[in-house]
């Protein structure tokens, strides 16, 4: 399974990448959502993990790119410290599959990724 993780904080991405790679996933990371568009198009991930609050391009805008511009159903997990119910509702409106609140618990994230992977392999 290929995973693209996007967060403007490298301190979030490093442990997440290490843990996921230890579990056998192929992981690409980016701290820039604009740059992540090209990575998404080239890497063709099976799952995207994205933060909401980022400079230049928000996670919501990146989600819209995947869902609207690419017409893709790639599973998306939002990992964010933003707990605004309006933001969460907007993210689900654009078709995210899960929302995980920061600070992150690596074991929780990995279990949710495994669950999504099993679901999408089954259906």
Beta strands, then each sheet from edge to edge (+ up, - down):
strand 1: 2-6
strand 2: 26-30
strand 3: 47-50
strand 4: 75-80
strand 5: 98-101
sheet 1: 2+ 1+ 3+ 4+ 5+
end
